[in-house]
Amino acid sequence: MSGQPQGRKHTEVAVGVLIRPADDALLLSTRPEGKAYAGFWEFPGGKIEAGETVEQALRRELHEELGITIAGAEVWKITEHDYPHALVRLHWCKVTAWSGEFEMREGQAMRWQQLPLDVAPVLPGALPVLEWLTQERGLPASAALAVSTLA
């Protein structure tokens, strides 16, 4: 990315795109109070700790945040986003199998969503992924545009 401050390091983040097999709905949750962009809707996940793989980090984060155990995860896409508070490299994983009951352990809200989303605002780093999912599902580009205009 051009325009990065020299020496600014990426924060590596594992992100789960949870897709409910019954209806292809996507799980989004809000960012908790006290965090940057509190109240914005996002796909769940978090920082990859030293020595963790993307799958290990995602498994840990989803258990800590949502109380579920995922069956597995493979990286689907990698994007970067330069937020004022952090330069992040997002490792996006589609997840379609998990066990356990959803518990919002950080006081966040969660919603299963179809495209276009009806929640806003959406964390800016998630917009490219929403556009790809819109394309994959053969939805009109206006569905992704509707998502973008909410943020």
mmCIF file of the C-alpha atoms, coordinates in Angstrom:
data_MODEL
# 
_entry.id   MODEL 
# 
loop_
_atom_site.group_PDB 
_atom_site.id 
_atom_site.type_symbol 
_atom_site.label_atom_id 
_atom_site.label_alt_id 
_atom_site.label_comp_id 
_atom_site.label_asym_id 
_atom_site.label_entity_id 
_atom_site.label_seq_id 
_atom_site.pdbx_PDB_ins_code 
_atom_site.Cartn_x 
_atom_site.Cartn_y 
_atom_site.Cartn_z 
_atom_site.occupancy 
_atom_site.B_iso_or_equiv 
_atom_site.pdbx_formal_charge 
_atom_site.auth_seq_id 
_atom_site.auth_comp_id 
_atom_site.auth_asym_id 
_atom_site.auth_atom_id 
_atom_site.pdbx_PDB_model_num 
ATOM 1   C CA . MET A 1 1   ? 0.000   0.000   0.000  1.00 0.00 ? 1   MET A CA 1 
ATOM 2   C CA . SER A 1 2   ? 1.393   3.403   -0.856 1.00 0.00 ? 2   SER A CA 1 
ATOM 3   C CA . GLY A 1 3   ? 1.517   6.170   1.668  1.00 0.00 ? 3   GLY A CA 1 
ATOM 4   C CA . GLN A 1 4   ? 2.297   3.897   4.639  1.00 0.00 ? 4   GLN A CA 1 
ATOM 5   C CA . PRO A 1 5   ? 4.409   5.490   7.323  1.00 0.00 ? 5   PRO A CA 1 
ATOM 6   C CA . GLN A 1 6   ? 7.851   3.887   7.254  1.00 0.00 ? 6   GLN A CA 1 
ATOM 7   C CA . GLY A 1 7   ? 8.333   1.277   9.907  1.00 0.00 ? 7   GLY A CA 1 
ATOM 8   C CA . ARG A 1 8   ? 4.610   0.872   10.615 1.00 0.00 ? 8   ARG A CA 1 
ATOM 9   C CA . LYS A 1 9   ? 3.998   -2.814  11.121 1.00 0.00 ? 9   LYS A CA 1 
ATOM 10  C CA . HIS A 1 10  ? 0.955   -4.830  10.172 1.00 0.00 ? 10  HIS A CA 1 
ATOM 11  C CA . THR A 1 11  ? -1.258  -6.271  12.856 1.00 0.00 ? 11  THR A CA 1 
ATOM 12  C CA . GLU A 1 12  ? -2.094  -9.779  11.641 1.00 0.00 ? 12  GLU A CA 1 
ATOM 13  C CA . VAL A 1 13  ? -5.775  -10.618 12.156 1.00 0.00 ? 13  VAL A CA 1 
ATOM 14  C CA . ALA A 1 14  ? -7.736  -13.856 11.651 1.00 0.00 ? 14  ALA A CA 1 
ATOM 15  C CA . VAL A 1 15  ? -11.337 -13.216 10.598 1.00 0.00 ? 15  VAL A CA 1 
ATOM 16  C CA . GLY A 1 16  ? -14.181 -15.714 10.395 1.00 0.00 ? 16  GLY A CA 1 
ATOM 17  C CA . VAL A 1 17  ? -16.834 -15.407 7.723  1.00 0.00 ? 17  VAL A CA 1 
ATOM 18  C CA . LEU A 1 18  ? -19.371 -17.690 9.402  1.00 0.00 ? 18  LEU A CA 1 
ATOM 19  C CA . ILE A 1 19  ? -21.886 -18.932 6.857  1.00 0.00 ? 19  ILE A CA 1 
ATOM 20  C CA . ARG A 1 20  ? -24.994 -20.716 8.118  1.00 0.00 ? 20  ARG A CA 1 
ATOM 21  C CA . PRO A 1 21  ? -25.433 -23.713 5.786  1.00 0.00 ? 21  PRO A CA 1 
ATOM 22  C CA . ALA A 1 22  ? -29.254 -23.733 5.955  1.00 0.00 ? 22  ALA A CA 1 
ATOM 23  C CA . ASP A 1 23  ? -29.664 -20.349 4.247  1.00 0.00 ? 23  ASP A CA 1 
ATOM 24  C CA . ASP A 1 24  ? -26.164 -18.957 3.511  1.00 0.00 ? 24  ASP A CA 1 
ATOM 25  C CA . ALA A 1 25  ? -26.695 -16.181 6.086  1.00 0.00 ? 25  ALA A CA 1 
ATOM 26  C CA . LEU A 1 26  ? -23.563 -14.405 7.342  1.00 0.00 ? 26  LEU A CA 1 
ATOM 27  C CA . LEU A 1 27  ? -22.831 -13.775 11.012 1.00 0.00 ? 27  LEU A CA 1 
ATOM 28  C CA . LEU A 1 28  ? -21.877 -10.241 11.947 1.00 0.00 ? 28  LEU A CA 1 
ATOM 29  C CA . SER A 1 29  ? -21.314 -8.828  15.402 1.00 0.00 ? 29  SER A CA 1 
ATOM 30  C CA . THR A 1 30  ? -20.692 -5.383  16.822 1.00 0.00 ? 30  THR A CA 1 
ATOM 31  C CA . ARG A 1 31  ? -17.347 -4.190  18.111 1.00 0.00 ? 31  ARG A CA 1 
ATOM 32  C CA . PRO A 1 32  ? -17.428 -3.969  21.893 1.00 0.00 ? 32  PRO A CA 1 
ATOM 33  C CA . GLU A 1 33  ? -17.316 -0.768  23.907 1.00 0.00 ? 33  GLU A CA 1 
ATOM 34  C CA . GLY A 1 34  ? -13.804 0.419   24.617 1.00 0.00 ? 34  GLY A CA 1 
ATOM 35  C CA . LYS A 1 35  ? -12.398 -0.771  21.273 1.00 0.00 ? 35  LYS A CA 1 
ATOM 36  C CA . ALA A 1 36  ? -11.725 1.347   18.191 1.00 0.00 ? 36  ALA A CA 1 
ATOM 37  C CA . TYR A 1 37  ? -14.881 1.604   16.054 1.00 0.00 ? 37  TYR A CA 1 
ATOM 38  C CA . ALA A 1 38  ? -17.085 0.440   18.959 1.00 0.00 ? 38  ALA A CA 1 
ATOM 39  C CA . GLY A 1 39  ? -20.596 -0.348  17.716 1.00 0.00 ? 39  GLY A CA 1 
ATOM 40  C CA . PHE A 1 40  ? -19.529 -0.952  14.101 1.00 0.00 ? 40  PHE A CA 1 
ATOM 41  C CA . TRP A 1 41  ? -20.599 -4.290  12.597 1.00 0.00 ? 41  TRP A CA 1 
ATOM 42  C CA . GLU A 1 42  ? -17.836 -6.731  11.657 1.00 0.00 ? 42  GLU A CA 1 
ATOM 43  C CA . PHE A 1 43  ? -17.050 -10.350 11.015 1.00 0.00 ? 43  PHE A CA 1 
ATOM 44  C CA . PRO A 1 44  ? -15.718 -11.899 14.244 1.00 0.00 ? 44  PRO A CA 1 
ATOM 45  C CA . GLY A 1 45  ? -12.052 -12.646 14.827 1.00 0.00 ? 45  GLY A CA 1 
ATOM 46  C CA . GLY A 1 46  ? -8.957  -11.079 16.276 1.00 0.00 ? 46  GLY A CA 1 
ATOM 47  C CA . LYS A 1 47  ? -5.205  -10.710 16.433 1.00 0.00 ? 47  LYS A CA 1 
ATOM 48  C CA . ILE A 1 48  ? -2.943  -13.618 15.609 1.00 0.00 ? 48  ILE A CA 1 
ATOM 49  C CA . GLU A 1 49  ? -0.607  -14.146 18.568 1.00 0.00 ? 49  GLU A CA 1 
ATOM 50  C CA . ALA A 1 50  ? 3.073   -15.085 18.202 1.00 0.00 ? 50  ALA A CA 1 
ATOM 51  C CA . GLY A 1 51  ? 3.439   -18.733 17.229 1.00 0.00 ? 51  GLY A CA 1 
ATOM 52  C CA . GLU A 1 52  ? -0.220  -19.189 16.183 1.00 0.00 ? 52  GLU A CA 1 
ATOM 53  C CA . THR A 1 53  ? -1.445  -20.207 12.763 1.00 0.00 ? 53  THR A CA 1 
ATOM 54  C CA . VAL A 1 54  ? -4.424  -18.365 11.282 1.00 0.00 ? 54  VAL A CA 1 
ATOM 55  C CA . GLU A 1 55  ? -6.668  -21.330 12.117 1.00 0.00 ? 55  GLU A CA 1 
ATOM 56  C CA . GLN A 1 56  ? -5.416  -21.531 15.718 1.00 0.00 ? 56  GLN A CA 1 
ATOM 57  C CA . ALA A 1 57  ? -5.970  -17.802 16.226 1.00 0.00 ? 57  ALA A CA 1 
ATOM 58  C CA . LEU A 1 58  ? -9.445  -17.924 14.705 1.00 0.00 ? 58  LEU A CA 1 
ATOM 59  C CA . ARG A 1 59  ? -10.378 -20.962 16.807 1.00 0.00 ? 59  ARG A CA 1 
ATOM 60  C CA . ARG A 1 60  ? -9.204  -19.175 19.983 1.00 0.00 ? 60  ARG A CA 1 
ATOM 61  C CA . GLU A 1 61  ? -10.856 -15.840 19.132 1.00 0.00 ? 61  GLU A CA 1 
ATOM 62  C CA . LEU A 1 62  ? -14.234 -17.337 18.198 1.00 0.00 ? 62  LEU A CA 1 
ATOM 63  C CA . HIS A 1 63  ? -14.269 -19.358 21.401 1.00 0.00 ? 63  HIS A CA 1 
ATOM 64  C CA . GLU A 1 64  ? -13.315 -16.298 23.488 1.00 0.00 ? 64  GLU A CA 1 
ATOM 65  C CA . GLU A 1 65  ? -15.777 -13.933 21.765 1.00 0.00 ? 65  GLU A CA 1 
ATOM 66  C CA . LEU A 1 66  ? -18.691 -16.174 20.787 1.00 0.00 ? 66  LEU A CA 1 
ATOM 67  C CA . GLY A 1 67  ? -18.367 -19.369 22.836 1.00 0.00 ? 67  GLY A CA 1 
ATOM 68  C CA . ILE A 1 68  ? -18.263 -21.653 19.791 1.00 0.00 ? 68  ILE A CA 1 
ATOM 69  C CA . THR A 1 69  ? -15.705 -24.179 18.565 1.00 0.00 ? 69  THR A CA 1 
ATOM 70  C CA . ILE A 1 70  ? -15.086 -24.199 14.828 1.00 0.00 ? 70  ILE A CA 1 
ATOM 71  C CA . ALA A 1 71  ? -14.505 -27.425 12.910 1.00 0.00 ? 71  ALA A CA 1 
ATOM 72  C CA . GLY A 1 72  ? -11.734 -25.860 10.844 1.00 0.00 ? 72  GLY A CA 1 
ATOM 73  C CA . ALA A 1 73  ? -10.716 -22.873 8.797  1.00 0.00 ? 73  ALA A CA 1 
ATOM 74  C CA . GLU A 1 74  ? -8.683  -22.203 5.686  1.00 0.00 ? 74  GLU A CA 1 
ATOM 75  C CA . VAL A 1 75  ? -7.649  -18.780 4.473  1.00 0.00 ? 75  VAL A CA 1 
ATOM 76  C CA . TRP A 1 76  ? -9.936  -17.678 1.634  1.00 0.00 ? 76  TRP A CA 1 
ATOM 77  C CA . LYS A 1 77  ? -8.710  -14.105 0.989  1.00 0.00 ? 77  LYS A CA 1 
ATOM 78  C CA . ILE A 1 78  ? -6.151  -11.728 2.465  1.00 0.00 ? 78  ILE A CA 1 
ATOM 79  C CA . THR A 1 79  ? -6.704  -7.981  2.487  1.00 0.00 ? 79  THR A CA 1 
ATOM 80  C CA . GLU A 1 80  ? -5.062  -4.994  4.115  1.00 0.00 ? 80  GLU A CA 1 
ATOM 81  C CA . HIS A 1 81  ? -6.715  -1.966  5.621  1.00 0.00 ? 81  HIS A CA 1 
ATOM 82  C CA . ASP A 1 82  ? -5.041  1.130   7.008  1.00 0.00 ? 82  ASP A CA 1 
ATOM 83  C CA . TYR A 1 83  ? -7.076  2.353   9.957  1.00 0.00 ? 83  TYR A CA 1 
ATOM 84  C CA . PRO A 1 84  ? -5.935  5.434   11.893 1.00 0.00 ? 84  PRO A CA 1 
ATOM 85  C CA . HIS A 1 85  ? -5.226  3.203   14.930 1.00 0.00 ? 85  HIS A CA 1 
ATOM 86  C CA . ALA A 1 86  ? -3.684  0.206   13.114 1.00 0.00 ? 86  ALA A CA 1 
ATOM 87  C CA . LEU A 1 87  ? -2.441  -1.119  9.800  1.00 0.00 ? 87  LEU A CA 1 
ATOM 88  C CA . VAL A 1 88  ? -4.079  -4.549  9.599  1.00 0.00 ? 88  VAL A CA 1 
ATOM 89  C CA . ARG A 1 89  ? -3.600  -7.582  7.383  1.00 0.00 ? 89  ARG A CA 1 
ATOM 90  C CA . LEU A 1 90  ? -6.861  -9.519  7.469  1.00 0.00 ? 90  LEU A CA 1 
ATOM 91  C CA . HIS A 1 91  ? -6.813  -13.279 6.873  1.00 0.00 ? 91  HIS A CA 1 
ATOM 92  C CA . TRP A 1 92  ? -10.410 -14.088 5.876  1.00 0.00 ? 92  TRP A CA 1 
ATOM 93  C CA . CYS A 1 93  ? -11.611 -17.659 6.480  1.00 0.00 ? 93  CYS A CA 1 
ATOM 94  C CA . LYS A 1 94  ? -14.978 -19.086 5.488  1.00 0.00 ? 94  LYS A CA 1 
ATOM 95  C CA . VAL A 1 95  ? -16.397 -21.195 8.303  1.00 0.00 ? 95  VAL A CA 1 
ATOM 96  C CA . THR A 1 96  ? -19.450 -23.414 7.773  1.00 0.00 ? 96  THR A CA 1 
ATOM 97  C CA . ALA A 1 97  ? -19.185 -25.869 10.681 1.00 0.00 ? 97  ALA A CA 1 
ATOM 98  C CA . TRP A 1 98  ? -19.014 -25.198 14.411 1.00 0.00 ? 98  TRP A CA 1 
ATOM 99  C CA . SER A 1 99  ? -20.328 -26.523 17.694 1.00 0.00 ? 99  SER A CA 1 
ATOM 100 C CA . GLY A 1 100 ? -21.630 -24.877 20.838 1.00 0.00 ? 100 GLY A CA 1 
ATOM 101 C CA . GLU A 1 101 ? -24.192 -22.205 21.558 1.00 0.00 ? 101 GLU A CA 1 
ATOM 102 C CA . PHE A 1 102 ? -23.484 -18.609 20.618 1.00 0.00 ? 102 PHE A CA 1 
ATOM 103 C CA . GLU A 1 103 ? -22.728 -16.441 23.655 1.00 0.00 ? 103 GLU A CA 1 
ATOM 104 C CA . MET A 1 104 ? -21.817 -12.796 23.226 1.00 0.00 ? 104 MET A CA 1 
ATOM 105 C CA . ARG A 1 105 ? -18.971 -12.864 25.745 1.00 0.00 ? 105 ARG A CA 1 
ATOM 106 C CA . GLU A 1 106 ? -17.849 -9.265  25.135 1.00 0.00 ? 106 GLU A CA 1 
ATOM 107 C CA . GLY A 1 107 ? -21.299 -7.688  25.371 1.00 0.00 ? 107 GLY A CA 1 
ATOM 108 C CA . GLN A 1 108 ? -21.547 -7.374  21.603 1.00 0.00 ? 108 GLN A CA 1 
ATOM 109 C CA . ALA A 1 109 ? -24.676 -7.826  19.491 1.00 0.00 ? 109 ALA A CA 1 
ATOM 110 C CA . MET A 1 110 ? -24.858 -10.433 16.725 1.00 0.00 ? 110 MET A CA 1 
ATOM 111 C CA . ARG A 1 111 ? -27.077 -10.845 13.690 1.00 0.00 ? 111 ARG A CA 1 
ATOM 112 C CA . TRP A 1 112 ? -27.398 -13.358 10.895 1.00 0.00 ? 112 TRP A CA 1 
ATOM 113 C CA . GLN A 1 113 ? -27.552 -11.356 7.678  1.00 0.00 ? 113 GLN A CA 1 
ATOM 114 C CA . GLN A 1 114 ? -28.387 -11.845 4.032  1.00 0.00 ? 114 GLN A CA 1 
ATOM 115 C CA . LEU A 1 115 ? -26.913 -9.602  1.343  1.00 0.00 ? 115 LEU A CA 1 
ATOM 116 C CA . PRO A 1 116 ? -27.449 -6.719  1.135  1.00 0.00 ? 116 PRO A CA 1 
ATOM 117 C CA . LEU A 1 117 ? -26.953 -6.221  4.858  1.00 0.00 ? 117 LEU A CA 1 
ATOM 118 C CA . ASP A 1 118 ? -29.498 -4.359  6.946  1.00 0.00 ? 118 ASP A CA 1 
ATOM 119 C CA . VAL A 1 119 ? -27.049 -3.447  9.728  1.00 0.00 ? 119 VAL A CA 1 
ATOM 120 C CA . ALA A 1 120 ? -24.879 -0.330  9.771  1.00 0.00 ? 120 ALA A CA 1 
ATOM 121 C CA . PRO A 1 121 ? -22.305 1.007   10.062 1.00 0.00 ? 121 PRO A CA 1 
ATOM 122 C CA . VAL A 1 122 ? -20.014 -1.766  8.805  1.00 0.00 ? 122 VAL A CA 1 
ATOM 123 C CA . LEU A 1 123 ? -16.310 -1.749  9.597  1.00 0.00 ? 123 LEU A CA 1 
ATOM 124 C CA . PRO A 1 124 ? -14.564 -0.375  6.465  1.00 0.00 ? 124 PRO A CA 1 
ATOM 125 C CA . GLY A 1 125 ? -12.114 -3.297  6.240  1.00 0.00 ? 125 GLY A CA 1 
ATOM 126 C CA . ALA A 1 126 ? -15.044 -5.693  5.668  1.00 0.00 ? 126 ALA A CA 1 
ATOM 127 C CA . LEU A 1 127 ? -16.394 -3.949  2.563  1.00 0.00 ? 127 LEU A CA 1 
ATOM 128 C CA . PRO A 1 128 ? -14.198 -5.740  -0.026 1.00 0.00 ? 128 PRO A CA 1 
ATOM 129 C CA . VAL A 1 129 ? -15.230 -9.117  1.387  1.00 0.00 ? 129 VAL A CA 1 
ATOM 130 C CA . LEU A 1 130 ? -18.905 -8.180  1.230  1.00 0.00 ? 130 LEU A CA 1 
ATOM 131 C CA . GLU A 1 131 ? -18.404 -7.216  -2.426 1.00 0.00 ? 131 GLU A CA 1 
ATOM 132 C CA . TRP A 1 132 ? -16.748 -10.592 -3.186 1.00 0.00 ? 132 TRP A CA 1 
ATOM 133 C CA . LEU A 1 133 ? -19.542 -12.477 -1.436 1.00 0.00 ? 133 LEU A CA 1 
ATOM 134 C CA . THR A 1 134 ? -22.083 -10.483 -3.438 1.00 0.00 ? 134 THR A CA 1 
ATOM 135 C CA . GLN A 1 135 ? -20.323 -11.475 -6.676 1.00 0.00 ? 135 GLN A CA 1 
ATOM 136 C CA . GLU A 1 136 ? -19.951 -15.130 -5.636 1.00 0.00 ? 136 GLU A CA 1 
ATOM 137 C CA . ARG A 1 137 ? -23.656 -15.347 -4.935 1.00 0.00 ? 137 ARG A CA 1 
ATOM 138 C CA . GLY A 1 138 ? -24.532 -13.865 -8.316 1.00 0.00 ? 138 GLY A CA 1 
ATOM 139 C CA . LEU A 1 139 ? -26.277 -10.898 -6.756 1.00 0.00 ? 139 LEU A CA 1 
ATOM 140 C CA . PRO A 1 140 ? -26.495 -7.590  -8.614 1.00 0.00 ? 140 PRO A CA 1 
ATOM 141 C CA . ALA A 1 141 ? -23.627 -5.181  -7.966 1.00 0.00 ? 141 ALA A CA 1 
ATOM 142 C CA . SER A 1 142 ? -26.217 -2.878  -6.402 1.00 0.00 ? 142 SER A CA 1 
ATOM 143 C CA . ALA A 1 143 ? -26.331 -5.299  -3.433 1.00 0.00 ? 143 ALA A CA 1 
ATOM 144 C CA . ALA A 1 144 ? -22.659 -4.565  -2.711 1.00 0.00 ? 144 ALA A CA 1 
ATOM 145 C CA . LEU A 1 145 ? -23.254 -0.874  -3.371 1.00 0.00 ? 145 LEU A CA 1 
ATOM 146 C CA . ALA A 1 146 ? -26.069 -0.905  -0.819 1.00 0.00 ? 146 ALA A CA 1 
ATOM 147 C CA . VAL A 1 147 ? -23.607 -2.339  1.677  1.00 0.00 ? 147 VAL A CA 1 
ATOM 148 C CA . SER A 1 148 ? -20.991 0.296   0.874  1.00 0.00 ? 148 SER A CA 1 
ATOM 149 C CA . THR A 1 149 ? -23.360 3.197   1.299  1.00 0.00 ? 149 THR A CA 1 
ATOM 150 C CA . LEU A 1 150 ? -24.255 2.057   4.816  1.00 0.00 ? 150 LEU A CA 1 
ATOM 151 C CA . ALA A 1 151 ? -20.725 2.455   6.164  1.00 0.00 ? 151 ALA A CA 1 
# 
